[in-house]
Amino acid sequence: MATTSLERITLEIPSIEVAFLRTLSKKMGWTMKRHRKSGIQQALEDVEAGRVYEAKSVEDLMSQLDA
């Protein structure tokens, strides 16, 4: 009986292609796991990348939330 070594590979693909990749992995007998970032991880990345907004007032904040 031959043993198969496994490799873990990380791919970044458009979310629209995930269904296709899932279908392909099932047909090939691969295991596919989807790892999503938590909200706090996304927020920290936004802060690091400078994608933050500081409201000048409560009215300014409310206008941004309505937009």
C-alpha positions in Angstrom: 0.0 0.0 0.0 1.5 3.3 -1.1 1.4 6.3 1.3 0.7 9.8 0.0 2.3 12.8 1.5 0.0 15.8 1.9 0.8 19.5 1.4 -1.1 22.5 2.7 -1.5 25.3 0.1 -3.0 28.7 0.6 -4.8 30.4 -2.3 -6.3 33.8 -2.6 -9.0 33.7 -5.2 -12.0 35.9 -6.0 -15.0 34.9 -3.9 -17.0 34.2 -7.0 -14.7 31.3 -7.9 -15.0 29.5 -4.5 -17.9 27.4 -5.7 -15.9 26.2 -8.7 -12.9 25.4 -6.5 -15.1 23.5 -4.1 -16.5 21.4 -7.0 -13.0 20.7 -8.4 -11.7 19.7 -5.0 -14.6 17.3 -4.5 -14.0 15.7 -7.9 -10.2 15.3 -7.2 -10.8 13.9 -3.7 -9.1 16.9 -2.0 -10.0 18.4 1.4 -10.9 22.1 1.3 -11.2 24.2 4.3 -12.2 27.9 4.2 -10.6 30.2 6.8 -12.3 33.5 7.3 -11.0 36.4 9.2 -12.9 37.5 12.3 -14.4 41.0 12.5 -11.6 42.1 14.9 -8.9 40.8 12.5 -10.5 42.8 9.6 -10.8 45.9 11.8 -7.1 45.7 12.9 -6.1 45.4 9.2 -8.2 48.4 8.4 -6.5 50.4 11.1 -3.0 49.3 10.0 -3.9 50.3 6.4 -5.2 53.7 7.4 -8.8 52.9 6.4 -10.4 54.7 9.4 -12.6 57.7 9.7 -12.8 60.0 12.7 -16.0 61.9 13.0 -15.9 65.6 13.8 -19.2 65.4 15.7 -22.2 63.2 16.4 -24.0 64.7 13.4 -21.0 64.0 11.2 -20.9 60.4 12.4 -24.7 59.9 11.8 -24.3 61.3 8.3 -21.6 58.8 7.5 -23.7 55.9 8.9 -26.6 57.0 6.7 -24.4 57.1 3.5 
